[in-house]
């Protein structure tokens, strides 16, 4: 499912216009992004949790040349599905 299909699905399920569904989706993505940038998390009971995790710095190797590379520490977004979501897809 791509973004347009998601907007169409939200509009159909919620009885909204496609324009309103697009605004909702943009607002949701913006709110989650802003909270994660601040270092917080977003918990949607039954659906899941969005949070930021930190990957430690590490040494890696270029498989083509064998050259060693340093990969710096970085923050990455993560999603942990909730119990209801897990149960609904199994």
MARMIVEX-963641 format. One record per residue (C-alpha): x, y, z; chain. Coordinates in steps of 0.02 Angstrom, whole numbers, plus 32768, in hexadecimal, padded with zeros to 4 digits. Example, Ala and Ser with C-alpha at 12.3 -4.5 7.8 and 13.67 -1.06 7.14 Angstrom:
{{8267; 7F1F; 8186}; 'A'};
{{82AC; 7FCB; 8165}; 'A'};
***
This chain:
{{8000; 8000; 8000}; 'A'};
{{8047; 80A9; 7FD1}; 'A'};
{{801C; 8154; 8017}; 'A'};
{{7F8D; 8176; 7F9C}; 'A'};
{{7F3D; 80CD; 7FC0}; 'A'};
{{7F4D; 80EE; 807B}; 'A'};
{{7EF7; 8197; 8069}; 'A'};
{{7E6C; 8143; 8005}; 'A'};
{{7E58; 80BC; 808B}; 'A'};
{{7E52; 813C; 8119}; 'A'};
{{7DD2; 81A4; 80BA}; 'A'};
{{7D64; 810A; 809D}; 'A'};
{{7D6E; 80C6; 814E}; 'A'};
{{7D58; 816D; 81A8}; 'A'};
{{7CD9; 81B7; 8130}; 'A'};
{{7D4B; 824A; 8109}; 'A'};
{{7D74; 82A1; 8066}; 'A'};
{{7E1A; 8273; 8018}; 'A'};
{{7E58; 8323; 803E}; 'A'};
{{7E2C; 8311; 80F6}; 'A'};
{{7E7B; 8263; 80FD}; 'A'};
{{7F1B; 82A9; 80AE}; 'A'};
{{7F1D; 8335; 812F}; 'A'};
{{7F06; 82B6; 81BB}; 'A'};
{{7F94; 8249; 817A}; 'A'};
{{8009; 82DE; 8167}; 'A'};
{{7FDD; 8318; 8217}; 'A'};
{{7FFA; 826A; 8260}; 'A'};
{{80A2; 8257; 820A}; 'A'};
{{80D6; 8306; 8240}; 'A'};
{{80A3; 82EA; 82F5}; 'A'};
{{80FE; 8243; 8301}; 'A'};
{{819A; 828B; 82AE}; 'A'};
{{819D; 8322; 8321}; 'A'};
{{818C; 82B6; 83BD}; 'A'};
{{8215; 823F; 8385}; 'A'};
{{828A; 82D1; 835E}; 'A'};
{{8272; 830C; 8412}; 'A'};
{{82A6; 8260; 844E}; 'A'};
{{81F7; 822D; 8485}; 'A'};
{{818B; 819B; 8451}; 'A'};
{{80DB; 8185; 840D}; 'A'};
{{8073; 80F8; 8458}; 'A'};
{{7FD1; 80C3; 8404}; 'A'};
{{7F80; 8041; 8474}; 'A'};
{{7F56; 7FA5; 8410}; 'A'};
{{7FB4; 7FE1; 8375}; 'A'};
{{8067; 7FFA; 83AC}; 'A'};
{{80F1; 8071; 83E2}; 'A'};
{{8165; 80E2; 8382}; 'A'};
{{8209; 810F; 83D8}; 'A'};
{{82BD; 813D; 83B4}; 'A'};
{{8347; 80C0; 83D4}; 'A'};
{{8402; 80DF; 83CC}; 'A'};
{{8475; 8074; 8364}; 'A'};
{{8524; 806E; 83AD}; 'A'};
{{85BC; 809D; 8346}; 'A'};
{{860F; 8008; 82F7}; 'A'};
{{8694; 7FCD; 8280}; 'A'};
{{865F; 7F7D; 81DC}; 'A'};
{{86B7; 7F38; 8144}; 'A'};
{{8699; 7F5F; 808D}; 'A'};
{{867B; 7EB2; 8042}; 'A'};
{{86C1; 7EE4; 7F98}; 'A'};
{{8767; 7F2E; 7FD2}; 'A'};
{{8779; 7EEC; 8083}; 'A'};
{{8796; 7F9E; 80BE}; 'A'};
{{8761; 7FC1; 8172}; 'A'};
{{86E0; 804A; 818B}; 'A'};
{{86A7; 80A7; 8225}; 'A'};
{{85EA; 80B8; 8234}; 'A'};
{{85BD; 8142; 82B0}; 'A'};
{{8539; 8138; 8338}; 'A'};
{{848C; 816A; 82FA}; 'A'};
{{83D6; 8177; 832F}; 'A'};
{{8356; 8111; 82CE}; 'A'};
{{8299; 810C; 82DB}; 'A'};
{{824B; 8066; 830B}; 'A'};
{{819C; 801F; 8317}; 'A'};
{{8164; 7F96; 838D}; 'A'};
{{80B9; 7F4D; 8360}; 'A'};
{{8036; 7F40; 83E9}; 'A'};
{{7FE0; 7EA1; 8421}; 'A'};
{{7F3E; 7EC4; 83C4}; 'A'};
{{7F99; 7EE6; 8320}; 'A'};
{{8000; 7E46; 8331}; 'A'};
{{7F66; 7DDE; 8356}; 'A'};
{{7F02; 7E28; 82C6}; 'A'};
{{7F81; 7DF4; 8242}; 'A'};
{{7F9A; 7D42; 827F}; 'A'};
***
